[in-house]
Amino acid sequence: GVKTKNERSWSARIQEDYPRRAAQEEIEGAVGVRCTVTADGRATGCSVTASSGSGILDDAATKAFERYARFDPALNDAGEPISASWSTRITYKLN
């Protein structure tokens, strides 16, 4: 299956990219995200599977995930990289 690559690094970048308006309004929340991981290890076609209750955070999560997340793709029986689905939860929390 799909395995994350440098997850600490890209998770930190997603947090650093906290939506300005959400920060100003002190909005926090967790967003369930599902995407396709391509054969080259990039996230694409991300969608919200569980809303945070804030459209600002939901939209930011899908965009940031596609921008920053990297993976080792799934492999088929011949050991060749293939596209596969992957899900996670992104938590936005102010310091």
N, C-alpha and C positions, 0 to 999 in steps of 0.2 A: 504494500500500500504506500500511500503518500507519507513522506516524513518531512518535518520542518527542517529548514536550514538556517542557522544563525537566528533562531527565534528571539533570543534576548535582544539582539540588535534591532530587529524590525519592530518588535513589540514596543521597545522604548521610543522608536521614531513615531509610531502611531500615537503614543501618549504625548510626545512633544508637539505633535500636530493637533493638539486639542482645539476644537473649534472656538474661535475667539468669542462669538456671541454666546455660546454655551457657557464659557468661563465667566463672562460678564454677568450672566444671569444665574450663575452658580448651579448649573444643571449637571447632574451626574447620572450615570446609568450604565446598564450592560446591554449589549446588542448581540444577538445571535446572528451569525453570518454563515452562509454556505456559498461555495464557489467551485469552479472547475479549476483544477491544477493541470496546466498544459504539459505536454511531453518535455518542454524545456524548463519546467519548474516555476512558471509564473502563474499567479492567480488571475482569473478572468471571470466575467459573468457573475460577479458577487451579488447576492441578494440577502435581504433581511429575513431570518427565520423566526426571530423573537425580538419584537421592538423594545427599545429602552423606554418608550413613552415620549421620546423627543425626536421629531423629524430631523432636527439639526444633528444629533448624535448618530442616528441611523444612517443618514446620508454620508456623514463623515467617515463612519466605520467602513462602509463598502468601498468608498473611494480610496481611503488610506490603505486598506487591505490589498487592493489591486496594485497600488503604487509601491508598497514596501515589502509585502510578504514574499518569501522565496522558499522553494521546496526541492527536495529530491523527489522526482516524479515516481508514480507507480510503474511497475514493470509487468509486461505480459509474460506468458509462459516461456517465450524465447529470450527473455531478459532485455527486451527493448522497451524504452520509455513510452508510456501511453498517458492519455488524459484520464483523470479520475476526479470524483467529487470529494470535497473536504469541508468539514464544518468546525466552527469554533465559536467562542464567545469573547467579545472585546469589551472590557470594562473601562469606562471613563470615570476617573476619580480625581477630584481636585486635591492638591496638597494642602 
